[in-house]
Amino acid sequence: KQEVTQIPAALSVPEGENLVLNCSFTDSAIYNLQWFRQDPGKGLTSLLLIQSSQREQTSGRLNASLDKSSGRSTLYIAASQPGDSATYLCAVGDYKLSFGAGTTVTVRA
Amino acid sequence: NAGVTQTPKFQVLKTGQSMTLQCAQDMNHEYMSWYRQDPGMGLRLIHYSVGAGITDQGEVPNGYNVSRSTTEDFPLRLLSAAPSQTSVYFCASSTGTSGPQETQYFGPGTRLLVL
């Protein structure tokens, strides 16, 4: 059974600081890894999807890396803004996703 | 496109009552799924469907039924609600045409409280 862990559970940083969010998984035989954003009381919005054959994906200020051999992924958010405050979830799998519990980020103005 | 829609947004049930959570998508997606989200835990898969007429169990299927008679709709039925089913329920969909390497789109969720 795939286990996905996200540490830390919460993170508070001043505006402008770079964010580093970690995700680890136990089974390296994954199809893809996705990072989602969830705002309070809302659904999930997909940020980045890394296919198993890829090592990273970038979108604007966001960059996600994938190291299957070590079972880790990292989401980098450059120059954080208060609007980046949300919970960030990582998920691995094919059609059936296994989720981490998320990291709740607060960016202080 | 409205994307993935879910109704109701919030529901209170008494133990033993039954209800159906509705999920619809207008993107002609083949794959649809239901997850539940509990505090401090990641989303867990309840049931999923890879196309009309085809459903299968996920990680936590007990107490829930599904059917998929059309491509657009994927309702989740609680037969006899229990307090342990208090949770936030999310429906998701993806095209299913490119295989597992696809982004999944999530609905806004249904908050369910079972007393």
Interface residues (C-beta under 8 A of the other chain):
Chain A: V4 Y31 N32 Q34 F36 G41 K42 G43 L44 T45 S46 L49 Q51 S52 L89 A91 G93 D94 Y95 K96 L97 S98 F99 G100 A101 G102
Chain B: V4 Y31 S33 Y35 G40 M41 G42 L43 R44 L45 Y48 V50 G58 F90 A92 S94 G96 G99 P100 Q101 E102 T103 Q104 Y105 F106 G107 P108 G109
